């Protein structure tokens, strides 16, 4: 499964290979209590929200994370 900006946050968080990459780029993501409220949203919808900054998310950062996860999953 290849992750894109249309993937939900939950699908990315549920991928075991994603955790170290997410912790590298967005270290506080797993600790943020708001995550549970937005898990069902696509990453693109999440990025459109002003609150995305609270998660430390930018489109560029999310795309970098997705690229790294997808690359790791290809191995």
PDB file of N, CA, C and O in Angstrom:
ATOM      1  N   UNK A   1       0.850  -1.186   0.000  1.00  0.00           N
ATOM      2  CA  UNK A   1       0.000   0.000   0.000  1.00  0.00           C
ATOM      3  C   UNK A   1       0.886   1.236   0.000  1.00  0.00           C
ATOM      4  O   UNK A   1       1.739   1.400   0.872  1.00  0.00           O
ATOM      5  N   UNK A   2       0.682   2.090  -0.968  1.00  0.00           N
ATOM      6  CA  UNK A   2       1.450   3.321  -1.054  1.00  0.00           C
ATOM      7  C   UNK A   2       0.649   4.446  -0.400  1.00  0.00           C
ATOM      8  O   UNK A   2      -0.536   4.622  -0.682  1.00  0.00           O
ATOM      9  N   UNK A   3       1.304   5.198   0.469  1.00  0.00           N
ATOM     10  CA  UNK A   3       0.642   6.307   1.141  1.00  0.00           C
ATOM     11  C   UNK A   3       0.731   7.569   0.299  1.00  0.00           C
ATOM     12  O   UNK A   3       1.755   7.850  -0.324  1.00  0.00           O
ATOM     13  N   UNK A   4      -0.375   8.334   0.293  1.00  0.00           N
ATOM     14  CA  UNK A   4      -0.450   9.602  -0.428  1.00  0.00           C
ATOM     15  C   UNK A   4      -1.113  10.626   0.488  1.00  0.00           C
ATOM     16  O   UNK A   4      -1.472  10.317   1.624  1.00  0.00           O
ATOM     17  N   UNK A   5      -1.271  11.835  -0.014  1.00  0.00           N
ATOM     18  CA  UNK A   5      -1.961  12.864   0.758  1.00  0.00           C
ATOM     19  C   UNK A   5      -3.447  12.537   0.929  1.00  0.00           C
ATOM     20  O   UNK A   5      -4.124  13.147   1.756  1.00  0.00           O
ATOM     21  N   UNK A   6      -3.951  11.583   0.155  1.00  0.00           N
ATOM     22  CA  UNK A   6      -5.339  11.140   0.306  1.00  0.00           C
ATOM     23  C   UNK A   6      -5.484  10.065   1.380  1.00  0.00           C
ATOM     24  O   UNK A   6      -6.604   9.711   1.747  1.00  0.00           O
ATOM     25  N   UNK A   7      -4.378   9.546   1.884  1.00  0.00           N
ATOM     26  CA  UNK A   7      -4.417   8.548   2.962  1.00  0.00           C
ATOM     27  C   UNK A   7      -4.891   9.213   4.245  1.00  0.00           C
ATOM     28  O   UNK A   7      -4.661  10.403   4.463  1.00  0.00           O
ATOM     29  N   UNK A   8      -5.552   8.436   5.090  1.00  0.00           N
ATOM     30  CA  UNK A   8      -5.967   8.992   6.379  1.00  0.00           C
ATOM     31  C   UNK A   8      -4.787   8.993   7.345  1.00  0.00           C
ATOM     32  O   UNK A   8      -3.846   8.212   7.212  1.00  0.00           O
ATOM     33  N   UNK A   9      -4.866   9.871   8.296  1.00  0.00           N
ATOM     34  CA  UNK A   9      -3.841   9.903   9.334  1.00  0.00           C
ATOM     35  C   UNK A   9      -3.810   8.563  10.058  1.00  0.00           C
ATOM     36  O   UNK A   9      -2.734   8.065  10.391  1.00  0.00           O
ATOM     37  N   UNK A  10      -4.977   7.975  10.306  1.00  0.00           N
ATOM     38  CA  UNK A  10      -5.047   6.685  11.002  1.00  0.00           C
ATOM     39  C   UNK A  10      -4.291   5.602  10.251  1.00  0.00           C
ATOM     40  O   UNK A  10      -3.586   4.804  10.869  1.00  0.00           O
ATOM     41  N   UNK A  11      -4.423   5.558   8.930  1.00  0.00           N
ATOM     42  CA  UNK A  11      -3.738   4.512   8.166  1.00  0.00           C
ATOM     43  C   UNK A  11      -2.225   4.657   8.267  1.00  0.00           C
ATOM     44  O   UNK A  11      -1.504   3.661   8.318  1.00  0.00           O
ATOM     45  N   UNK A  12      -1.750   5.885   8.297  1.00  0.00           N
ATOM     46  CA  UNK A  12      -0.310   6.110   8.440  1.00  0.00           C
ATOM     47  C   UNK A  12       0.138   5.748   9.855  1.00  0.00           C
ATOM     48  O   UNK A  12       1.158   5.082  10.031  1.00  0.00           O
ATOM     49  N   UNK A  13      -0.613   6.178  10.851  1.00  0.00           N
ATOM     50  CA  UNK A  13      -0.251   5.881  12.240  1.00  0.00           C
ATOM     51  C   UNK A  13      -0.281   4.384  12.527  1.00  0.00           C
ATOM     52  O   UNK A  13       0.472   3.900  13.372  1.00  0.00           O
ATOM     53  N   UNK A  14      -1.141   3.653  11.835  1.00  0.00           N
ATOM     54  CA  UNK A  14      -1.263   2.214  12.053  1.00  0.00           C
ATOM     55  C   UNK A  14      -0.151   1.408  11.380  1.00  0.00           C
ATOM     56  O   UNK A  14       0.011   0.221  11.664  1.00  0.00           O
ATOM     57  N   UNK A  15       0.604   2.035  10.504  1.00  0.00           N
ATOM     58  CA  UNK A  15       1.691   1.341   9.808  1.00  0.00           C
ATOM     59  C   UNK A  15       2.929   1.307  10.712  1.00  0.00           C
ATOM     60  O   UNK A  15       3.495   2.358  11.009  1.00  0.00           O
ATOM     61  N   UNK A  16       3.356   0.120  11.153  1.00  0.00           N
ATOM     62  CA  UNK A  16       4.503   0.030  12.069  1.00  0.00           C
ATOM     63  C   UNK A  16       5.787   0.673  11.528  1.00  0.00           C
ATOM     64  O   UNK A  16       6.565   1.238  12.298  1.00  0.00           O
ATOM     65  N   UNK A  17       6.011   0.593  10.222  1.00  0.00           N
ATOM     66  CA  UNK A  17       7.227   1.179   9.644  1.00  0.00           C
ATOM     67  C   UNK A  17       7.201   2.702   9.671  1.00  0.00           C
ATOM     68  O   UNK A  17       8.239   3.344   9.514  1.00  0.00           O
ATOM     69  N   UNK A  18       6.030   3.278   9.868  1.00  0.00           N
ATOM     70  CA  UNK A  18       5.899   4.733   9.850  1.00  0.00           C
ATOM     71  C   UNK A  18       6.330   5.384  11.162  1.00  0.00           C
ATOM     72  O   UNK A  18       6.775   6.532  11.169  1.00  0.00           O
ATOM     73  N   UNK A  19       6.201   4.663  12.262  1.00  0.00           N
ATOM     74  CA  UNK A  19       6.429   5.276  13.572  1.00  0.00           C
ATOM     75  C   UNK A  19       7.802   5.929  13.710  1.00  0.00           C
ATOM     76  O   UNK A  19       7.861   7.089  14.119  1.00  0.00           O
ATOM     77  N   UNK A  20       8.915   5.251  13.394  1.00  0.00           N
ATOM     78  CA  UNK A  20      10.214   5.921  13.561  1.00  0.00           C
ATOM     79  C   UNK A  20      10.383   7.130  12.645  1.00  0.00           C
ATOM     80  O   UNK A  20      11.061   8.095  12.999  1.00  0.00           O
ATOM     81  N   UNK A  21       9.771   7.073  11.480  1.00  0.00           N
ATOM     82  CA  UNK A  21       9.871   8.200  10.544  1.00  0.00           C
ATOM     83  C   UNK A  21       9.047   9.374  11.056  1.00  0.00           C
ATOM     84  O   UNK A  21       9.502  10.518  11.023  1.00  0.00           O
ATOM     85  N   UNK A  22       7.839   9.094  11.527  1.00  0.00           N
ATOM     86  CA  UNK A  22       7.008  10.158  12.096  1.00  0.00           C
ATOM     87  C   UNK A  22       7.669  10.773  13.322  1.00  0.00           C
ATOM     88  O   UNK A  22       7.639  11.991  13.499  1.00  0.00           O
ATOM     89  N   UNK A  23       8.259   9.947  14.163  1.00  0.00           N
ATOM     90  CA  UNK A  23       8.925  10.468  15.361  1.00  0.00           C
ATOM     91  C   UNK A  23      10.128  11.332  14.994  1.00  0.00           C
ATOM     92  O   UNK A  23      10.477  12.258  15.727  1.00  0.00           O
ATOM     93  N   UNK A  24      10.753  11.036  13.879  1.00  0.00           N
ATOM     94  CA  UNK A  24      11.896  11.831  13.407  1.00  0.00           C
ATOM     95  C   UNK A  24      11.446  13.230  12.961  1.00  0.00           C
ATOM     96  O   UNK A  24      12.076  14.228  13.311  1.00  0.00           O
ATOM     97  N   UNK A  25      10.372  13.294  12.197  1.00  0.00           N
ATOM     98  CA  UNK A  25       9.930  14.563  11.615  1.00  0.00           C
ATOM     99  C   UNK A  25       8.884  15.305  12.447  1.00  0.00           C
ATOM    100  O   UNK A  25       8.829  16.535  12.428  1.00  0.00           O
ATOM    101  N   UNK A  26       8.063  14.562  13.171  1.00  0.00           N
ATOM    102  CA  UNK A  26       6.983  15.164  13.965  1.00  0.00           C
ATOM    103  C   UNK A  26       6.994  14.498  15.343  1.00  0.00           C
ATOM    104  O   UNK A  26       6.090  13.731  15.673  1.00  0.00           O
ATOM    105  N   UNK A  27       8.019  14.793  16.143  1.00  0.00           N
ATOM    106  CA  UNK A  27       8.226  14.047  17.391  1.00  0.00           C
ATOM    107  C   UNK A  27       7.077  14.106  18.393  1.00  0.00           C
ATOM    108  O   UNK A  27       6.915  13.173  19.179  1.00  0.00           O
ATOM    109  N   UNK A  28       6.294  15.143  18.393  1.00  0.00           N
ATOM    110  CA  UNK A  28       5.215  15.264  19.378  1.00  0.00           C
ATOM    111  C   UNK A  28       3.868  14.754  18.873  1.00  0.00           C
ATOM    112  O   UNK A  28       2.869  14.847  19.586  1.00  0.00           O
ATOM    113  N   UNK A  29       3.829  14.227  17.675  1.00  0.00           N
ATOM    114  CA  UNK A  29       2.559  13.806  17.089  1.00  0.00           C
ATOM    115  C   UNK A  29       1.850  12.760  17.938  1.00  0.00           C
ATOM    116  O   UNK A  29       0.647  12.870  18.176  1.00  0.00           O
ATOM    117  N   UNK A  30       2.571  11.757  18.394  1.00  0.00           N
ATOM    118  CA  UNK A  30       1.942  10.678  19.168  1.00  0.00           C
ATOM    119  C   UNK A  30       1.488  11.145  20.549  1.00  0.00           C
ATOM    120  O   UNK A  30       0.644  10.502  21.174  1.00  0.00           O
ATOM    121  N   UNK A  31       2.040  12.256  21.027  1.00  0.00           N
ATOM    122  CA  UNK A  31       1.688  12.766  22.357  1.00  0.00           C
ATOM    123  C   UNK A  31       0.533  13.765  22.315  1.00  0.00           C
ATOM    124  O   UNK A  31      -0.063  14.068  23.349  1.00  0.00           O
ATOM    125  N   UNK A  32       0.220  14.271  21.139  1.00  0.00           N
ATOM    126  CA  UNK A  32      -0.784  15.315  21.008  1.00  0.00           C
ATOM    127  C   UNK A  32      -2.191  14.732  21.174  1.00  0.00           C
ATOM    128  O   UNK A  32      -2.584  13.848  20.413  1.00  0.00           O
ATOM    129  N   UNK A  33      -2.954  15.217  22.163  1.00  0.00           N
ATOM    130  CA  UNK A  33      -4.294  14.674  22.406  1.00  0.00           C
ATOM    131  C   UNK A  33      -5.279  14.939  21.269  1.00  0.00           C
ATOM    132  O   UNK A  33      -6.296  14.253  21.169  1.00  0.00           O
ATOM    133  N   UNK A  34      -5.001  15.910  20.419  1.00  0.00           N
ATOM    134  CA  UNK A  34      -5.907  16.219  19.308  1.00  0.00           C
ATOM    135  C   UNK A  34      -5.848  15.175  18.194  1.00  0.00           C
ATOM    136  O   UNK A  34      -6.743  15.115  17.351  1.00  0.00           O
ATOM    137  N   UNK A  35      -4.805  14.361  18.188  1.00  0.00           N
ATOM    138  CA  UNK A  35      -4.646  13.373  17.123  1.00  0.00           C
ATOM    139  C   UNK A  35      -5.866  12.466  17.026  1.00  0.00           C
ATOM    140  O   UNK A  35      -6.318  12.146  15.927  1.00  0.00           O
ATOM    141  N   UNK A  36      -6.390  12.057  18.156  1.00  0.00           N
ATOM    142  CA  UNK A  36      -7.538  11.139  18.132  1.00  0.00           C
ATOM    143  C   UNK A  36      -8.755  11.755  17.444  1.00  0.00           C
ATOM    144  O   UNK A  36      -9.591  11.029  16.905  1.00  0.00           O
ATOM    145  N   UNK A  37      -8.864  13.065  17.455  1.00  0.00           N
ATOM    146  CA  UNK A  37     -10.013  13.734  16.835  1.00  0.00           C
ATOM    147  C   UNK A  37      -9.886  13.844  15.320  1.00  0.00           C
ATOM    148  O   UNK A  37     -10.891  14.010  14.629  1.00  0.00           O
ATOM    149  N   UNK A  38      -8.666  13.754  14.795  1.00  0.00           N
ATOM    150  CA  UNK A  38      -8.461  13.960  13.357  1.00  0.00           C
ATOM    151  C   UNK A  38      -7.941  12.716  12.643  1.00  0.00           C
ATOM    152  O   UNK A  38      -7.606  12.778  11.460  1.00  0.00           O
ATOM    153  N   UNK A  39      -7.871  11.601  13.339  1.00  0.00           N
ATOM    154  CA  UNK A  39      -7.321  10.377  12.748  1.00  0.00           C
ATOM    155  C   UNK A  39      -8.053   9.934  11.488  1.00  0.00           C
ATOM    156  O   UNK A  39      -7.433   9.380  10.580  1.00  0.00           O
ATOM    157  N   UNK A  40      -9.342  10.165  11.417  1.00  0.00           N
ATOM    158  CA  UNK A  40     -10.124   9.727  10.267  1.00  0.00           C
ATOM    159  C   UNK A  40     -10.012  10.629   9.052  1.00  0.00           C
ATOM    160  O   UNK A  40     -10.538  10.305   7.987  1.00  0.00           O
ATOM    161  N   UNK A  41      -9.342  11.744   9.197  1.00  0.00           N
ATOM    162  CA  UNK A  41      -9.219  12.707   8.100  1.00  0.00           C
ATOM    163  C   UNK A  41      -8.086  12.326   7.162  1.00  0.00           C
ATOM    164  O   UNK A  41      -7.100  11.712   7.572  1.00  0.00           O
ATOM    165  N   UNK A  42      -8.242  12.700   5.893  1.00  0.00           N
ATOM    166  CA  UNK A  42      -7.130  12.523   4.962  1.00  0.00           C
ATOM    167  C   UNK A  42      -6.050  13.540   5.328  1.00  0.00           C
ATOM    168  O   UNK A  42      -6.323  14.575   5.936  1.00  0.00           O
ATOM    169  N   UNK A  43      -4.842  13.222   4.947  1.00  0.00           N
ATOM    170  CA  UNK A  43      -3.736  14.131   5.247  1.00  0.00           C
ATOM    171  C   UNK A  43      -3.930  15.476   4.556  1.00  0.00           C
ATOM    172  O   UNK A  43      -3.584  16.515   5.119  1.00  0.00           O
ATOM    173  N   UNK A  44      -4.475  15.469   3.349  1.00  0.00           N
ATOM    174  CA  UNK A  44      -4.694  16.743   2.651  1.00  0.00           C
ATOM    175  C   UNK A  44      -5.724  17.606   3.375  1.00  0.00           C
ATOM    176  O   UNK A  44      -5.563  18.823   3.456  1.00  0.00           O
ATOM    177  N   UNK A  45      -6.786  16.984   3.903  1.00  0.00           N
ATOM    178  CA  UNK A  45      -7.783  17.758   4.662  1.00  0.00           C
ATOM    179  C   UNK A  45      -7.188  18.260   5.975  1.00  0.00           C
ATOM    180  O   UNK A  45      -7.463  19.380   6.406  1.00  0.00           O
ATOM    181  N   UNK A  46      -6.383  17.432   6.593  1.00  0.00           N
ATOM    182  CA  UNK A  46      -5.721  17.844   7.831  1.00  0.00           C
ATOM    183  C   UNK A  46      -4.803  19.036   7.574  1.00  0.00           C
ATOM    184  O   UNK A  46      -4.769  19.977   8.366  1.00  0.00           O
ATOM    185  N   UNK A  47      -4.066  18.997   6.478  1.00  0.00           N
ATOM    186  CA  UNK A  47      -3.163  20.102   6.149  1.00  0.00           C
ATOM    187  C   UNK A  47      -3.911  21.395   5.844  1.00  0.00           C
ATOM    188  O   UNK A  47      -3.362  22.482   6.018  1.00  0.00           O
ATOM    189  N   UNK A  48      -5.149  21.289   5.393  1.00  0.00           N
ATOM    190  CA  UNK A  48      -5.948  22.479   5.081  1.00  0.00           C
ATOM    191  C   UNK A  48      -6.454  23.179   6.336  1.00  0.00           C
ATOM    192  O   UNK A  48      -6.897  24.326   6.277  1.00  0.00           O
ATOM    193  N   UNK A  49      -6.389  22.497   7.456  1.00  0.00           N
ATOM    194  CA  UNK A  49      -6.854  23.083   8.717  1.00  0.00           C
ATOM    195  C   UNK A  49      -5.776  23.985   9.323  1.00  0.00           C
ATOM    196  O   UNK A  49      -4.591  23.658   9.265  1.00  0.00           O
ATOM    197  N   UNK A  50      -6.181  25.117   9.903  1.00  0.00           N
ATOM    198  CA  UNK A  50      -5.200  25.979  10.565  1.00  0.00           C
ATOM    199  C   UNK A  50      -4.481  25.258  11.710  1.00  0.00           C
ATOM    200  O   UNK A  50      -3.344  25.594  12.042  1.00  0.00           O
ATOM    201  N   UNK A  51      -5.140  24.278  12.304  1.00  0.00           N
ATOM    202  CA  UNK A  51      -4.555  23.555  13.431  1.00  0.00           C
ATOM    203  C   UNK A  51      -3.408  22.638  13.017  1.00  0.00           C
ATOM    204  O   UNK A  51      -2.716  22.101  13.881  1.00  0.00           O
ATOM    205  N   UNK A  52      -3.194  22.450  11.735  1.00  0.00           N
ATOM    206  CA  UNK A  52      -2.091  21.595  11.280  1.00  0.00           C
ATOM    207  C   UNK A  52      -0.766  22.082  11.855  1.00  0.00           C
ATOM    208  O   UNK A  52       0.135  21.288  12.123  1.00  0.00           O
ATOM    209  N   UNK A  53      -0.660  23.389  12.039  1.00  0.00           N
ATOM    210  CA  UNK A  53       0.567  23.948  12.616  1.00  0.00           C
ATOM    211  C   UNK A  53       0.796  23.444  14.034  1.00  0.00           C
ATOM    212  O   UNK A  53       1.942  23.327  14.467  1.00  0.00           O
ATOM    213  N   UNK A  54      -0.276  23.144  14.765  1.00  0.00           N
ATOM    214  CA  UNK A  54      -0.130  22.608  16.126  1.00  0.00           C
ATOM    215  C   UNK A  54       0.551  21.247  16.110  1.00  0.00           C
ATOM    216  O   UNK A  54       1.201  20.856  17.080  1.00  0.00           O
ATOM    217  N   UNK A  55       0.399  20.535  15.011  1.00  0.00           N
ATOM    218  CA  UNK A  55       1.039  19.232  14.865  1.00  0.00           C
ATOM    219  C   UNK A  55       2.433  19.366  14.249  1.00  0.00           C
ATOM    220  O   UNK A  55       3.167  18.384  14.139  1.00  0.00           O
ATOM    221  N   UNK A  56       2.789  20.586  13.852  1.00  0.00           N
ATOM    222  CA  UNK A  56       4.074  20.795  13.193  1.00  0.00           C
ATOM    223  C   UNK A  56       4.068  20.289  11.759  1.00  0.00           C
ATOM    224  O   UNK A  56       5.106  19.894  11.228  1.00  0.00           O
ATOM    225  N   UNK A  57       2.896  20.300  11.136  1.00  0.00           N
ATOM    226  CA  UNK A  57       2.757  19.743   9.799  1.00  0.00           C
ATOM    227  C   UNK A  57       2.716  20.815   8.728  1.00  0.00           C
ATOM    228  O   UNK A  57       2.006  21.814   8.847  1.00  0.00           O
ATOM    229  N   UNK A  58       3.483  20.590   7.694  1.00  0.00           N
ATOM    230  CA  UNK A  58       3.410  21.370   6.462  1.00  0.00           C
ATOM    231  C   UNK A  58       3.280  20.361   5.327  1.00  0.00           C
ATOM    232  O   UNK A  58       3.599  19.185   5.499  1.00  0.00           O
ATOM    233  N   UNK A  59       2.817  20.815   4.179  1.00  0.00           N
ATOM    234  CA  UNK A  59       2.668  19.901   3.043  1.00  0.00           C
ATOM    235  C   UNK A  59       4.015  19.283   2.674  1.00  0.00           C
ATOM    236  O   UNK A  59       4.097  18.092   2.373  1.00  0.00           O
ATOM    237  N   UNK A  60       5.056  20.090   2.698  1.00  0.00           N
ATOM    238  CA  UNK A  60       6.385  19.599   2.341  1.00  0.00           C
ATOM    239  C   UNK A  60       6.861  18.531   3.323  1.00  0.00           C
ATOM    240  O   UNK A  60       7.408  17.504   2.920  1.00  0.00           O
ATOM    241  N   UNK A  61       6.650  18.779   4.600  1.00  0.00           N
ATOM    242  CA  UNK A  61       7.083  17.817   5.620  1.00  0.00           C
ATOM    243  C   UNK A  61       6.308  16.509   5.493  1.00  0.00           C
ATOM    244  O   UNK A  61       6.889  15.426   5.573  1.00  0.00           O
ATOM    245  N   UNK A  62       5.001  16.613   5.297  1.00  0.00           N
ATOM    246  CA  UNK A  62       4.174  15.408   5.164  1.00  0.00           C
ATOM    247  C   UNK A  62       4.592  14.616   3.927  1.00  0.00           C
ATOM    248  O   UNK A  62       4.666  13.388   3.975  1.00  0.00           O
ATOM    249  N   UNK A  63       4.864  15.304   2.828  1.00  0.00           N
ATOM    250  CA  UNK A  63       5.278  14.593   1.618  1.00  0.00           C
ATOM    251  C   UNK A  63       6.625  13.902   1.827  1.00  0.00           C
ATOM    252  O   UNK A  63       6.832  12.790   1.340  1.00  0.00           O
ATOM    253  N   UNK A  64       7.532  14.543   2.539  1.00  0.00           N
ATOM    254  CA  UNK A  64       8.819  13.919   2.860  1.00  0.00           C
ATOM    255  C   UNK A  64       8.614  12.661   3.693  1.00  0.00           C
ATOM    256  O   UNK A  64       9.230  11.627   3.432  1.00  0.00           O
ATOM    257  N   UNK A  65       7.753  12.753   4.689  1.00  0.00           N
ATOM    258  CA  UNK A  65       7.448  11.597   5.545  1.00  0.00           C
ATOM    259  C   UNK A  65       6.854  10.469   4.705  1.00  0.00           C
ATOM    260  O   UNK A  65       7.276   9.319   4.823  1.00  0.00           O
ATOM    261  N   UNK A  66       5.883  10.790   3.864  1.00  0.00           N
ATOM    262  CA  UNK A  66       5.247   9.772   3.028  1.00  0.00           C
ATOM    263  C   UNK A  66       6.249   9.118   2.085  1.00  0.00           C
ATOM    264  O   UNK A  66       6.237   7.902   1.898  1.00  0.00           O
ATOM    265  N   UNK A  67       7.114   9.933   1.494  1.00  0.00           N
ATOM    266  CA  UNK A  67       8.133   9.389   0.589  1.00  0.00           C
ATOM    267  C   UNK A  67       9.049   8.414   1.320  1.00  0.00           C
ATOM    268  O   UNK A  67       9.385   7.357   0.786  1.00  0.00           O
ATOM    269  N   UNK A  68       9.453   8.763   2.534  1.00  0.00           N
ATOM    270  CA  UNK A  68      10.327   7.878   3.310  1.00  0.00           C
ATOM    271  C   UNK A  68       9.610   6.592   3.708  1.00  0.00           C
ATOM    272  O   UNK A  68      10.189   5.508   3.631  1.00  0.00           O
ATOM    273  N   UNK A  69       8.364   6.707   4.128  1.00  0.00           N
ATOM    274  CA  UNK A  69       7.596   5.508   4.499  1.00  0.00           C
ATOM    275  C   UNK A  69       7.440   4.596   3.285  1.00  0.00           C
ATOM    276  O   UNK A  69       7.679   3.391   3.369  1.00  0.00           O
ATOM    277  N   UNK A  70       7.038   5.177   2.162  1.00  0.00           N
ATOM    278  CA  UNK A  70       6.834   4.375   0.951  1.00  0.00           C
ATOM    279  C   UNK A  70       8.131   3.714   0.503  1.00  0.00           C
ATOM    280  O   UNK A  70       8.127   2.561   0.074  1.00  0.00           O
ATOM    281  N   UNK A  71       9.223   4.431   0.602  1.00  0.00           N
ATOM    282  CA  UNK A  71      10.523   3.873   0.214  1.00  0.00           C
ATOM    283  C   UNK A  71      10.892   2.705   1.126  1.00  0.00           C
ATOM    284  O   UNK A  71      11.377   1.676   0.654  1.00  0.00           O
ATOM    285  N   UNK A  72      10.664   2.860   2.416  1.00  0.00           N
ATOM    286  CA  UNK A  72      10.982   1.797   3.377  1.00  0.00           C
ATOM    287  C   UNK A  72      10.106   0.567   3.136  1.00  0.00           C
ATOM    288  O   UNK A  72      10.560  -0.566   3.294  1.00  0.00           O
ATOM    289  N   UNK A  73       8.864   0.795   2.756  1.00  0.00           N
ATOM    290  CA  UNK A  73       7.947  -0.324   2.532  1.00  0.00           C
ATOM    291  C   UNK A  73       8.279  -1.097   1.254  1.00  0.00           C
ATOM    292  O   UNK A  73       7.905  -2.262   1.122  1.00  0.00           O
ATOM    293  N   UNK A  74       8.980  -0.457   0.313  1.00  0.00           N
ATOM    294  CA  UNK A  74       9.358  -1.127  -0.935  1.00  0.00           C
ATOM    295  C   UNK A  74      10.442  -2.172  -0.711  1.00  0.00           C
ATOM    296  O   UNK A  74      10.575  -3.108  -1.500  1.00  0.00           O
ATOM    297  N   UNK A  75      11.211  -2.018   0.351  1.00  0.00           N
ATOM    298  CA  UNK A  75      12.344  -2.921   0.597  1.00  0.00           C
ATOM    299  C   UNK A  75      11.887  -4.292   1.012  1.00  0.00           C
ATOM    300  O   UNK A  75      12.713  -5.170   1.257  1.00  0.00           O
TER     301      UNK A  75
END
